[in-house]
Amino acid sequence: MGALLLTREDGTALAIDLCDTMENLRENERNGFYQTQVAKFADKVTGRPSREFYEVGVARGVRGGPELLSEVQ
């Protein structure tokens, strides 16, 4: 699980929240975690937020993560 926040110079943003299962995603809503995270940005949101869900495939053995990012910097 993890999250990513992408922003543009014009102020638009895209938040990506990765959950390992749909059940964990639903649990984040049931226990209030999602709502708490969204509330942190309430004073910055000017339009109506929207939400979409996608299944993301993961390949084993693919290099990535903090180790790869540190090589780029």
LUMLUMDREN-2810 file (N, C-alpha, C; in Angstrom, 1 decimal):
<atoms>
<atom><aa>M</aa><ch>A</ch><at>N</at><xx>0.8</xx><yy>-1.2</yy><zz>0.0</zz></atom>
<atom><aa>M</aa><ch>A</ch><at>CA</at><xx>0.0</xx><yy>0.0</yy><zz>0.0</zz></atom>
<atom><aa>M</aa><ch>A</ch><at>C</at><xx>0.9</xx><yy>1.2</yy><zz>0.0</zz></atom>
<atom><aa>G</aa><ch>A</ch><at>N</at><xx>0.3</xx><yy>2.3</yy><zz>-0.5</zz></atom>
<atom><aa>G</aa><ch>A</ch><at>CA</at><xx>1.1</xx><yy>3.5</yy><zz>-0.6</zz></atom>
<atom><aa>G</aa><ch>A</ch><at>C</at><xx>0.2</xx><yy>4.6</yy><zz>-1.2</zz></atom>
<atom><aa>A</aa><ch>A</ch><at>N</at><xx>0.8</xx><yy>5.8</yy><zz>-1.3</zz></atom>
<atom><aa>A</aa><ch>A</ch><at>CA</at><xx>0.1</xx><yy>6.9</yy><zz>-1.9</zz></atom>
<atom><aa>A</aa><ch>A</ch><at>C</at><xx>1.0</xx><yy>7.8</yy><zz>-2.6</zz></atom>
<atom><aa>L</aa><ch>A</ch><at>N</at><xx>0.5</xx><yy>8.6</yy><zz>-3.6</zz></atom>
<atom><aa>L</aa><ch>A</ch><at>CA</at><xx>1.3</xx><yy>9.5</yy><zz>-4.4</zz></atom>
<atom><aa>L</aa><ch>A</ch><at>C</at><xx>0.4</xx><yy>10.7</yy><zz>-4.7</zz></atom>
<atom><aa>L</aa><ch>A</ch><at>N</at><xx>1.0</xx><yy>11.9</yy><zz>-4.5</zz></atom>
<atom><aa>L</aa><ch>A</ch><at>CA</at><xx>0.3</xx><yy>13.1</yy><zz>-4.8</zz></atom>
<atom><aa>L</aa><ch>A</ch><at>C</at><xx>1.0</xx><yy>13.8</yy><zz>-6.0</zz></atom>
<atom><aa>L</aa><ch>A</ch><at>N</at><xx>0.3</xx><yy>14.0</yy><zz>-7.1</zz></atom>
<atom><aa>L</aa><ch>A</ch><at>CA</at><xx>0.9</xx><yy>14.7</yy><zz>-8.3</zz></atom>
<atom><aa>L</aa><ch>A</ch><at>C</at><xx>0.2</xx><yy>16.0</yy><zz>-8.4</zz></atom>
<atom><aa>T</aa><ch>A</ch><at>N</at><xx>1.0</xx><yy>17.1</yy><zz>-8.6</zz></atom>
<atom><aa>T</aa><ch>A</ch><at>CA</at><xx>0.5</xx><yy>18.4</yy><zz>-8.7</zz></atom>
<atom><aa>T</aa><ch>A</ch><at>C</at><xx>1.0</xx><yy>19.1</yy><zz>-10.0</zz></atom>
<atom><aa>R</aa><ch>A</ch><at>N</at><xx>0.2</xx><yy>20.0</yy><zz>-10.5</zz></atom>
<atom><aa>R</aa><ch>A</ch><at>CA</at><xx>0.6</xx><yy>20.8</yy><zz>-11.7</zz></atom>
<atom><aa>R</aa><ch>A</ch><at>C</at><xx>0.8</xx><yy>22.2</yy><zz>-11.3</zz></atom>
<atom><aa>E</aa><ch>A</ch><at>N</at><xx>1.5</xx><yy>23.0</yy><zz>-12.1</zz></atom>
<atom><aa>E</aa><ch>A</ch><at>CA</at><xx>1.7</xx><yy>24.4</yy><zz>-11.8</zz></atom>
<atom><aa>E</aa><ch>A</ch><at>C</at><xx>0.4</xx><yy>25.2</yy><zz>-11.7</zz></atom>
<atom><aa>D</aa><ch>A</ch><at>N</at><xx>-0.6</xx><yy>24.7</yy><zz>-12.5</zz></atom>
<atom><aa>D</aa><ch>A</ch><at>CA</at><xx>-1.9</xx><yy>25.4</yy><zz>-12.4</zz></atom>
<atom><aa>D</aa><ch>A</ch><at>C</at><xx>-2.7</xx><yy>25.1</yy><zz>-11.2</zz></atom>
<atom><aa>G</aa><ch>A</ch><at>N</at><xx>-2.2</xx><yy>24.3</yy><zz>-10.3</zz></atom>
<atom><aa>G</aa><ch>A</ch><at>CA</at><xx>-2.8</xx><yy>24.0</yy><zz>-9.0</zz></atom>
<atom><aa>G</aa><ch>A</ch><at>C</at><xx>-3.7</xx><yy>22.7</yy><zz>-9.0</zz></atom>
<atom><aa>T</aa><ch>A</ch><at>N</at><xx>-3.9</xx><yy>22.1</yy><zz>-10.2</zz></atom>
<atom><aa>T</aa><ch>A</ch><at>CA</at><xx>-4.6</xx><yy>20.9</yy><zz>-10.2</zz></atom>
<atom><aa>T</aa><ch>A</ch><at>C</at><xx>-3.8</xx><yy>19.7</yy><zz>-9.6</zz></atom>
<atom><aa>A</aa><ch>A</ch><at>N</at><xx>-4.4</xx><yy>18.8</yy><zz>-9.0</zz></atom>
<atom><aa>A</aa><ch>A</ch><at>CA</at><xx>-3.7</xx><yy>17.7</yy><zz>-8.4</zz></atom>
<atom><aa>A</aa><ch>A</ch><at>C</at><xx>-4.4</xx><yy>16.4</yy><zz>-8.6</zz></atom>
<atom><aa>L</aa><ch>A</ch><at>N</at><xx>-3.6</xx><yy>15.3</yy><zz>-8.5</zz></atom>
<atom><aa>L</aa><ch>A</ch><at>CA</at><xx>-4.1</xx><yy>14.0</yy><zz>-8.6</zz></atom>
<atom><aa>L</aa><ch>A</ch><at>C</at><xx>-3.5</xx><yy>13.1</yy><zz>-7.4</zz></atom>
<atom><aa>A</aa><ch>A</ch><at>N</at><xx>-4.4</xx><yy>12.6</yy><zz>-6.6</zz></atom>
<atom><aa>A</aa><ch>A</ch><at>CA</at><xx>-3.9</xx><yy>11.7</yy><zz>-5.5</zz></atom>
<atom><aa>A</aa><ch>A</ch><at>C</at><xx>-4.1</xx><yy>10.3</yy><zz>-5.9</zz></atom>
<atom><aa>I</aa><ch>A</ch><at>N</at><xx>-3.1</xx><yy>9.5</yy><zz>-5.8</zz></atom>
<atom><aa>I</aa><ch>A</ch><at>CA</at><xx>-3.2</xx><yy>8.0</yy><zz>-6.1</zz></atom>
<atom><aa>I</aa><ch>A</ch><at>C</at><xx>-3.0</xx><yy>7.3</yy><zz>-4.8</zz></atom>
<atom><aa>D</aa><ch>A</ch><at>N</at><xx>-3.9</xx><yy>6.4</yy><zz>-4.5</zz></atom>
<atom><aa>D</aa><ch>A</ch><at>CA</at><xx>-3.8</xx><yy>5.6</yy><zz>-3.2</zz></atom>
<atom><aa>D</aa><ch>A</ch><at>C</at><xx>-3.8</xx><yy>4.2</yy><zz>-3.7</zz></atom>
<atom><aa>L</aa><ch>A</ch><at>N</at><xx>-2.8</xx><yy>3.5</yy><zz>-3.3</zz></atom>
<atom><aa>L</aa><ch>A</ch><at>CA</at><xx>-2.6</xx><yy>2.1</yy><zz>-3.7</zz></atom>
<atom><aa>L</aa><ch>A</ch><at>C</at><xx>-3.0</xx><yy>1.2</yy><zz>-2.5</zz></atom>
<atom><aa>C</aa><ch>A</ch><at>N</at><xx>-3.9</xx><yy>0.3</yy><zz>-2.7</zz></atom>
<atom><aa>C</aa><ch>A</ch><at>CA</at><xx>-4.3</xx><yy>-0.7</yy><zz>-1.7</zz></atom>
<atom><aa>C</aa><ch>A</ch><at>C</at><xx>-4.0</xx><yy>-2.1</yy><zz>-2.3</zz></atom>
<atom><aa>D</aa><ch>A</ch><at>N</at><xx>-3.6</xx><yy>-3.0</yy><zz>-1.5</zz></atom>
<atom><aa>D</aa><ch>A</ch><at>CA</at><xx>-3.3</xx><yy>-4.4</yy><zz>-2.0</zz></atom>
<atom><aa>D</aa><ch>A</ch><at>C</at><xx>-4.6</xx><yy>-5.2</yy><zz>-2.3</zz></atom>
<atom><aa>T</aa><ch>A</ch><at>N</at><xx>-5.7</xx><yy>-4.8</yy><zz>-1.7</zz></atom>
<atom><aa>T</aa><ch>A</ch><at>CA</at><xx>-7.0</xx><yy>-5.5</yy><zz>-2.0</zz></atom>
<atom><aa>T</aa><ch>A</ch><at>C</at><xx>-8.1</xx><yy>-4.5</yy><zz>-1.9</zz></atom>
<atom><aa>M</aa><ch>A</ch><at>N</at><xx>-9.2</xx><yy>-4.8</yy><zz>-2.6</zz></atom>
<atom><aa>M</aa><ch>A</ch><at>CA</at><xx>-10.4</xx><yy>-4.0</yy><zz>-2.5</zz></atom>
<atom><aa>M</aa><ch>A</ch><at>C</at><xx>-11.0</xx><yy>-4.0</yy><zz>-1.1</zz></atom>
<atom><aa>E</aa><ch>A</ch><at>N</at><xx>-10.8</xx><yy>-5.1</yy><zz>-0.4</zz></atom>
<atom><aa>E</aa><ch>A</ch><at>CA</at><xx>-11.3</xx><yy>-5.1</yy><zz>1.0</zz></atom>
<atom><aa>E</aa><ch>A</ch><at>C</at><xx>-10.5</xx><yy>-4.1</yy><zz>1.8</zz></atom>
<atom><aa>N</aa><ch>A</ch><at>N</at><xx>-9.2</xx><yy>-4.0</yy><zz>1.6</zz></atom>
<atom><aa>N</aa><ch>A</ch><at>CA</at><xx>-8.5</xx><yy>-3.0</yy><zz>2.4</zz></atom>
<atom><aa>N</aa><ch>A</ch><at>C</at><xx>-8.9</xx><yy>-1.6</yy><zz>2.0</zz></atom>
<atom><aa>L</aa><ch>A</ch><at>N</at><xx>-9.2</xx><yy>-1.4</yy><zz>0.8</zz></atom>
<atom><aa>L</aa><ch>A</ch><at>CA</at><xx>-9.7</xx><yy>0.0</yy><zz>0.3</zz></atom>
<atom><aa>L</aa><ch>A</ch><at>C</at><xx>-11.0</xx><yy>0.3</yy><zz>1.0</zz></atom>
<atom><aa>R</aa><ch>A</ch><at>N</at><xx>-11.9</xx><yy>-0.7</yy><zz>1.1</zz></atom>
<atom><aa>R</aa><ch>A</ch><at>CA</at><xx>-13.2</xx><yy>-0.5</yy><zz>1.7</zz></atom>
<atom><aa>R</aa><ch>A</ch><at>C</at><xx>-13.0</xx><yy>-0.3</yy><zz>3.2</zz></atom>
<atom><aa>E</aa><ch>A</ch><at>N</at><xx>-12.1</xx><yy>-1.0</yy><zz>3.8</zz></atom>
<atom><aa>E</aa><ch>A</ch><at>CA</at><xx>-11.8</xx><yy>-0.8</yy><zz>5.3</zz></atom>
<atom><aa>E</aa><ch>A</ch><at>C</at><xx>-11.3</xx><yy>0.6</yy><zz>5.6</zz></atom>
<atom><aa>N</aa><ch>A</ch><at>N</at><xx>-10.5</xx><yy>1.1</yy><zz>4.7</zz></atom>
<atom><aa>N</aa><ch>A</ch><at>CA</at><xx>-10.0</xx><yy>2.5</yy><zz>4.8</zz></atom>
<atom><aa>N</aa><ch>A</ch><at>C</at><xx>-11.1</xx><yy>3.5</yy><zz>4.9</zz></atom>
<atom><aa>E</aa><ch>A</ch><at>N</at><xx>-12.2</xx><yy>3.2</yy><zz>4.2</zz></atom>
<atom><aa>E</aa><ch>A</ch><at>CA</at><xx>-13.4</xx><yy>4.1</yy><zz>4.2</zz></atom>
<atom><aa>E</aa><ch>A</ch><at>C</at><xx>-14.2</xx><yy>3.8</yy><zz>5.5</zz></atom>
<atom><aa>R</aa><ch>A</ch><at>N</at><xx>-14.4</xx><yy>2.5</yy><zz>5.9</zz></atom>
<atom><aa>R</aa><ch>A</ch><at>CA</at><xx>-15.2</xx><yy>2.2</yy><zz>7.1</zz></atom>
<atom><aa>R</aa><ch>A</ch><at>C</at><xx>-14.5</xx><yy>2.8</yy><zz>8.3</zz></atom>
<atom><aa>N</aa><ch>A</ch><at>N</at><xx>-13.2</xx><yy>2.7</yy><zz>8.4</zz></atom>
<atom><aa>N</aa><ch>A</ch><at>CA</at><xx>-12.6</xx><yy>3.1</yy><zz>9.7</zz></atom>
<atom><aa>N</aa><ch>A</ch><at>C</at><xx>-12.3</xx><yy>4.6</yy><zz>9.7</zz></atom>
<atom><aa>G</aa><ch>A</ch><at>N</at><xx>-12.6</xx><yy>5.4</yy><zz>8.6</zz></atom>
<atom><aa>G</aa><ch>A</ch><at>CA</at><xx>-12.5</xx><yy>6.8</yy><zz>8.6</zz></atom>
<atom><aa>G</aa><ch>A</ch><at>C</at><xx>-11.1</xx><yy>7.3</yy><zz>8.1</zz></atom>
<atom><aa>F</aa><ch>A</ch><at>N</at><xx>-10.2</xx><yy>6.4</yy><zz>7.7</zz></atom>
<atom><aa>F</aa><ch>A</ch><at>CA</at><xx>-8.9</xx><yy>6.8</yy><zz>7.3</zz></atom>
<atom><aa>F</aa><ch>A</ch><at>C</at><xx>-9.0</xx><yy>7.6</yy><zz>6.0</zz></atom>
<atom><aa>Y</aa><ch>A</ch><at>N</at><xx>-9.7</xx><yy>7.2</yy><zz>5.0</zz></atom>
<atom><aa>Y</aa><ch>A</ch><at>CA</at><xx>-9.9</xx><yy>7.9</yy><zz>3.8</zz></atom>
<atom><aa>Y</aa><ch>A</ch><at>C</at><xx>-10.4</xx><yy>9.3</yy><zz>4.0</zz></atom>
<atom><aa>Q</aa><ch>A</ch><at>N</at><xx>-11.5</xx><yy>9.4</yy><zz>4.8</zz></atom>
<atom><aa>Q</aa><ch>A</ch><at>CA</at><xx>-12.1</xx><yy>10.7</yy><zz>5.1</zz></atom>
<atom><aa>Q</aa><ch>A</ch><at>C</at><xx>-11.1</xx><yy>11.7</yy><zz>5.8</zz></atom>
<atom><aa>T</aa><ch>A</ch><at>N</at><xx>-10.3</xx><yy>11.1</yy><zz>6.7</zz></atom>
<atom><aa>T</aa><ch>A</ch><at>CA</at><xx>-9.4</xx><yy>11.9</yy><zz>7.5</zz></atom>
<atom><aa>T</aa><ch>A</ch><at>C</at><xx>-8.3</xx><yy>12.5</yy><zz>6.5</zz></atom>
<atom><aa>Q</aa><ch>A</ch><at>N</at><xx>-7.9</xx><yy>11.7</yy><zz>5.6</zz></atom>
<atom><aa>Q</aa><ch>A</ch><at>CA</at><xx>-6.8</xx><yy>12.2</yy><zz>4.6</zz></atom>
<atom><aa>Q</aa><ch>A</ch><at>C</at><xx>-7.4</xx><yy>13.2</yy><zz>3.7</zz></atom>
<atom><aa>V</aa><ch>A</ch><at>N</at><xx>-8.6</xx><yy>13.0</yy><zz>3.2</zz></atom>
<atom><aa>V</aa><ch>A</ch><at>CA</at><xx>-9.3</xx><yy>14.0</yy><zz>2.3</zz></atom>
<atom><aa>V</aa><ch>A</ch><at>C</at><xx>-9.5</xx><yy>15.3</yy><zz>3.1</zz></atom>
<atom><aa>A</aa><ch>A</ch><at>N</at><xx>-9.9</xx><yy>15.3</yy><zz>4.4</zz></atom>
<atom><aa>A</aa><ch>A</ch><at>CA</at><xx>-10.1</xx><yy>16.5</yy><zz>5.2</zz></atom>
<atom><aa>A</aa><ch>A</ch><at>C</at><xx>-8.9</xx><yy>17.3</yy><zz>5.3</zz></atom>
<atom><aa>K</aa><ch>A</ch><at>N</at><xx>-7.7</xx><yy>16.7</yy><zz>5.2</zz></atom>
<atom><aa>K</aa><ch>A</ch><at>CA</at><xx>-6.5</xx><yy>17.5</yy><zz>5.3</zz></atom>
<atom><aa>K</aa><ch>A</ch><at>C</at><xx>-6.3</xx><yy>18.5</yy><zz>4.2</zz></atom>
<atom><aa>F</aa><ch>A</ch><at>N</at><xx>-6.9</xx><yy>18.2</yy><zz>3.1</zz></atom>
<atom><aa>F</aa><ch>A</ch><at>CA</at><xx>-6.8</xx><yy>19.1</yy><zz>1.9</zz></atom>
<atom><aa>F</aa><ch>A</ch><at>C</at><xx>-8.1</xx><yy>19.9</yy><zz>1.6</zz></atom>
<atom><aa>A</aa><ch>A</ch><at>N</at><xx>-9.1</xx><yy>19.9</yy><zz>2.5</zz></atom>
<atom><aa>A</aa><ch>A</ch><at>CA</at><xx>-10.4</xx><yy>20.5</yy><zz>2.3</zz></atom>
<atom><aa>A</aa><ch>A</ch><at>C</at><xx>-10.2</xx><yy>22.0</yy><zz>2.0</zz></atom>
<atom><aa>D</aa><ch>A</ch><at>N</at><xx>-9.3</xx><yy>22.7</yy><zz>2.6</zz></atom>
<atom><aa>D</aa><ch>A</ch><at>CA</at><xx>-9.2</xx><yy>24.1</yy><zz>2.4</zz></atom>
<atom><aa>D</aa><ch>A</ch><at>C</at><xx>-8.5</xx><yy>24.4</yy><zz>1.1</zz></atom>
<atom><aa>K</aa><ch>A</ch><at>N</at><xx>-7.9</xx><yy>23.4</yy><zz>0.4</zz></atom>
<atom><aa>K</aa><ch>A</ch><at>CA</at><xx>-7.2</xx><yy>23.6</yy><zz>-0.8</zz></atom>
<atom><aa>K</aa><ch>A</ch><at>C</at><xx>-8.0</xx><yy>23.3</yy><zz>-2.0</zz></atom>
<atom><aa>V</aa><ch>A</ch><at>N</at><xx>-9.1</xx><yy>22.5</yy><zz>-1.8</zz></atom>
<atom><aa>V</aa><ch>A</ch><at>CA</at><xx>-9.9</xx><yy>22.0</yy><zz>-3.0</zz></atom>
<atom><aa>V</aa><ch>A</ch><at>C</at><xx>-10.9</xx><yy>23.1</yy><zz>-3.4</zz></atom>
<atom><aa>T</aa><ch>A</ch><at>N</at><xx>-10.9</xx><yy>23.5</yy><zz>-4.6</zz></atom>
<atom><aa>T</aa><ch>A</ch><at>CA</at><xx>-11.8</xx><yy>24.5</yy><zz>-5.1</zz></atom>
<atom><aa>T</aa><ch>A</ch><at>C</at><xx>-12.9</xx><yy>23.9</yy><zz>-6.0</zz></atom>
<atom><aa>G</aa><ch>A</ch><at>N</at><xx>-12.7</xx><yy>22.8</yy><zz>-6.6</zz></atom>
<atom><aa>G</aa><ch>A</ch><at>CA</at><xx>-13.7</xx><yy>22.2</yy><zz>-7.4</zz></atom>
<atom><aa>G</aa><ch>A</ch><at>C</at><xx>-14.3</xx><yy>21.0</yy><zz>-6.7</zz></atom>
<atom><aa>R</aa><ch>A</ch><at>N</at><xx>-15.1</xx><yy>20.3</yy><zz>-7.4</zz></atom>
<atom><aa>R</aa><ch>A</ch><at>CA</at><xx>-15.7</xx><yy>19.1</yy><zz>-6.9</zz></atom>
<atom><aa>R</aa><ch>A</ch><at>C</at><xx>-14.7</xx><yy>17.9</yy><zz>-7.1</zz></atom>
<atom><aa>P</aa><ch>A</ch><at>N</at><xx>-14.3</xx><yy>17.3</yy><zz>-6.0</zz></atom>
<atom><aa>P</aa><ch>A</ch><at>CA</at><xx>-13.4</xx><yy>16.1</yy><zz>-6.2</zz></atom>
<atom><aa>P</aa><ch>A</ch><at>C</at><xx>-14.1</xx><yy>14.9</yy><zz>-6.8</zz></atom>
<atom><aa>S</aa><ch>A</ch><at>N</at><xx>-13.4</xx><yy>14.1</yy><zz>-7.6</zz></atom>
<atom><aa>S</aa><ch>A</ch><at>CA</at><xx>-14.0</xx><yy>12.9</yy><zz>-8.2</zz></atom>
<atom><aa>S</aa><ch>A</ch><at>C</at><xx>-13.1</xx><yy>11.8</yy><zz>-7.8</zz></atom>
<atom><aa>R</aa><ch>A</ch><at>N</at><xx>-13.6</xx><yy>10.6</yy><zz>-8.0</zz></atom>
<atom><aa>R</aa><ch>A</ch><at>CA</at><xx>-12.9</xx><yy>9.4</yy><zz>-7.5</zz></atom>
<atom><aa>R</aa><ch>A</ch><at>C</at><xx>-13.1</xx><yy>8.3</yy><zz>-8.6</zz></atom>
<atom><aa>E</aa><ch>A</ch><at>N</at><xx>-12.0</xx><yy>7.6</yy><zz>-8.9</zz></atom>
<atom><aa>E</aa><ch>A</ch><at>CA</at><xx>-12.1</xx><yy>6.5</yy><zz>-9.9</zz></atom>
<atom><aa>E</aa><ch>A</ch><at>C</at><xx>-11.3</xx><yy>5.3</yy><zz>-9.3</zz></atom>
<atom><aa>F</aa><ch>A</ch><at>N</at><xx>-11.6</xx><yy>4.1</yy><zz>-9.7</zz></atom>
<atom><aa>F</aa><ch>A</ch><at>CA</at><xx>-11.0</xx><yy>2.9</yy><zz>-9.2</zz></atom>
<atom><aa>F</aa><ch>A</ch><at>C</at><xx>-10.4</xx><yy>2.1</yy><zz>-10.3</zz></atom>
<atom><aa>Y</aa><ch>A</ch><at>N</at><xx>-9.2</xx><yy>1.6</yy><zz>-10.2</zz></atom>
<atom><aa>Y</aa><ch>A</ch><at>CA</at><xx>-8.6</xx><yy>0.8</yy><zz>-11.2</zz></atom>
<atom><aa>Y</aa><ch>A</ch><at>C</at><xx>-7.9</xx><yy>-0.3</yy><zz>-10.5</zz></atom>
<atom><aa>E</aa><ch>A</ch><at>N</at><xx>-7.8</xx><yy>-1.5</yy><zz>-11.2</zz></atom>
<atom><aa>E</aa><ch>A</ch><at>CA</at><xx>-7.0</xx><yy>-2.6</yy><zz>-10.8</zz></atom>
<atom><aa>E</aa><ch>A</ch><at>C</at><xx>-5.6</xx><yy>-2.4</yy><zz>-11.4</zz></atom>
<atom><aa>V</aa><ch>A</ch><at>N</at><xx>-4.6</xx><yy>-2.5</yy><zz>-10.6</zz></atom>
<atom><aa>V</aa><ch>A</ch><at>CA</at><xx>-3.2</xx><yy>-2.3</yy><zz>-11.1</zz></atom>
<atom><aa>V</aa><ch>A</ch><at>C</at><xx>-2.4</xx><yy>-3.6</yy><zz>-11.0</zz></atom>
<atom><aa>G</aa><ch>A</ch><at>N</at><xx>-1.9</xx><yy>-4.0</yy><zz>-12.1</zz></atom>
<atom><aa>G</aa><ch>A</ch><at>CA</at><xx>-1.0</xx><yy>-5.2</yy><zz>-12.1</zz></atom>
<atom><aa>G</aa><ch>A</ch><at>C</at><xx>0.4</xx><yy>-4.9</yy><zz>-11.6</zz></atom>
<atom><aa>V</aa><ch>A</ch><at>N</at><xx>0.9</xx><yy>-5.9</yy><zz>-10.9</zz></atom>
<atom><aa>V</aa><ch>A</ch><at>CA</at><xx>2.2</xx><yy>-5.7</yy><zz>-10.3</zz></atom>
<atom><aa>V</aa><ch>A</ch><at>C</at><xx>3.1</xx><yy>-6.9</yy><zz>-10.8</zz></atom>
<atom><aa>A</aa><ch>A</ch><at>N</at><xx>4.3</xx><yy>-6.6</yy><zz>-11.3</zz></atom>
<atom><aa>A</aa><ch>A</ch><at>CA</at><xx>5.2</xx><yy>-7.7</yy><zz>-11.8</zz></atom>
<atom><aa>A</aa><ch>A</ch><at>C</at><xx>6.3</xx><yy>-7.9</yy><zz>-10.8</zz></atom>
<atom><aa>R</aa><ch>A</ch><at>N</at><xx>6.5</xx><yy>-9.1</yy><zz>-10.5</zz></atom>
<atom><aa>R</aa><ch>A</ch><at>CA</at><xx>7.6</xx><yy>-9.5</yy><zz>-9.5</zz></atom>
<atom><aa>R</aa><ch>A</ch><at>C</at><xx>8.9</xx><yy>-9.4</yy><zz>-10.3</zz></atom>
<atom><aa>G</aa><ch>A</ch><at>N</at><xx>9.9</xx><yy>-9.0</yy><zz>-9.5</zz></atom>
<atom><aa>G</aa><ch>A</ch><at>CA</at><xx>11.3</xx><yy>-8.9</yy><zz>-10.1</zz></atom>
<atom><aa>G</aa><ch>A</ch><at>C</at><xx>11.6</xx><yy>-7.6</yy><zz>-10.8</zz></atom>
<atom><aa>V</aa><ch>A</ch><at>N</at><xx>10.6</xx><yy>-6.7</yy><zz>-10.8</zz></atom>
<atom><aa>V</aa><ch>A</ch><at>CA</at><xx>10.9</xx><yy>-5.4</yy><zz>-11.5</zz></atom>
<atom><aa>V</aa><ch>A</ch><at>C</at><xx>11.5</xx><yy>-4.4</yy><zz>-10.5</zz></atom>
<atom><aa>R</aa><ch>A</ch><at>N</at><xx>12.6</xx><yy>-3.8</yy><zz>-10.9</zz></atom>
<atom><aa>R</aa><ch>A</ch><at>CA</at><xx>13.3</xx><yy>-2.9</yy><zz>-10.0</zz></atom>
<atom><aa>R</aa><ch>A</ch><at>C</at><xx>12.5</xx><yy>-1.6</yy><zz>-9.8</zz></atom>
<atom><aa>G</aa><ch>A</ch><at>N</at><xx>12.5</xx><yy>-1.0</yy><zz>-8.6</zz></atom>
<atom><aa>G</aa><ch>A</ch><at>CA</at><xx>11.8</xx><yy>0.2</yy><zz>-8.4</zz></atom>
<atom><aa>G</aa><ch>A</ch><at>C</at><xx>11.9</xx><yy>0.6</yy><zz>-7.0</zz></atom>
<atom><aa>G</aa><ch>A</ch><at>N</at><xx>11.1</xx><yy>1.6</yy><zz>-6.6</zz></atom>
<atom><aa>G</aa><ch>A</ch><at>CA</at><xx>11.1</xx><yy>2.0</yy><zz>-5.2</zz></atom>
<atom><aa>G</aa><ch>A</ch><at>C</at><xx>12.2</xx><yy>3.0</yy><zz>-4.9</zz></atom>
<atom><aa>P</aa><ch>A</ch><at>N</at><xx>12.4</xx><yy>3.2</yy><zz>-3.6</zz></atom>
<atom><aa>P</aa><ch>A</ch><at>CA</at><xx>13.4</xx><yy>4.2</yy><zz>-3.1</zz></atom>
<atom><aa>P</aa><ch>A</ch><at>C</at><xx>14.8</xx><yy>3.9</yy><zz>-3.6</zz></atom>
<atom><aa>E</aa><ch>A</ch><at>N</at><xx>15.1</xx><yy>2.7</yy><zz>-3.8</zz></atom>
<atom><aa>E</aa><ch>A</ch><at>CA</at><xx>16.5</xx><yy>2.4</yy><zz>-4.2</zz></atom>
<atom><aa>E</aa><ch>A</ch><at>C</at><xx>16.7</xx><yy>2.9</yy><zz>-5.6</zz></atom>
<atom><aa>L</aa><ch>A</ch><at>N</at><xx>15.8</xx><yy>2.7</yy><zz>-6.5</zz></atom>
<atom><aa>L</aa><ch>A</ch><at>CA</at><xx>15.9</xx><yy>3.2</yy><zz>-7.9</zz></atom>
<atom><aa>L</aa><ch>A</ch><at>C</at><xx>15.9</xx><yy>4.7</yy><zz>-7.9</zz></atom>
<atom><aa>L</aa><ch>A</ch><at>N</at><xx>15.0</xx><yy>5.3</yy><zz>-7.1</zz></atom>
<atom><aa>L</aa><ch>A</ch><at>CA</at><xx>15.0</xx><yy>6.8</yy><zz>-7.1</zz></atom>
<atom><aa>L</aa><ch>A</ch><at>C</at><xx>16.3</xx><yy>7.4</yy><zz>-6.6</zz></atom>
<atom><aa>S</aa><ch>A</ch><at>N</at><xx>16.9</xx><yy>6.8</yy><zz>-5.7</zz></atom>
<atom><aa>S</aa><ch>A</ch><at>CA</at><xx>18.2</xx><yy>7.3</yy><zz>-5.2</zz></atom>
<atom><aa>S</aa><ch>A</ch><at>C</at><xx>19.3</xx><yy>7.3</yy><zz>-6.2</zz></atom>
<atom><aa>E</aa><ch>A</ch><at>N</at><xx>19.2</xx><yy>6.3</yy><zz>-7.2</zz></atom>
<atom><aa>E</aa><ch>A</ch><at>CA</at><xx>20.2</xx><yy>6.3</yy><zz>-8.3</zz></atom>
<atom><aa>E</aa><ch>A</ch><at>C</at><xx>20.0</xx><yy>7.4</yy><zz>-9.2</zz></atom>
<atom><aa>V</aa><ch>A</ch><at>N</at><xx>18.8</xx><yy>7.9</yy><zz>-9.4</zz></atom>
<atom><aa>V</aa><ch>A</ch><at>CA</at><xx>18.5</xx><yy>9.0</yy><zz>-10.3</zz></atom>
<atom><aa>V</aa><ch>A</ch><at>C</at><xx>18.9</xx><yy>10.3</yy><zz>-9.8</zz></atom>
<atom><aa>Q</aa><ch>A</ch><at>N</at><xx>18.8</xx><yy>10.5</yy><zz>-8.5</zz></atom>
<atom><aa>Q</aa><ch>A</ch><at>CA</at><xx>19.2</xx><yy>11.8</yy><zz>-7.9</zz></atom>
<atom><aa>Q</aa><ch>A</ch><at>C</at><xx>20.6</xx><yy>12.1</yy><zz>-7.8</zz></atom>
</atoms>
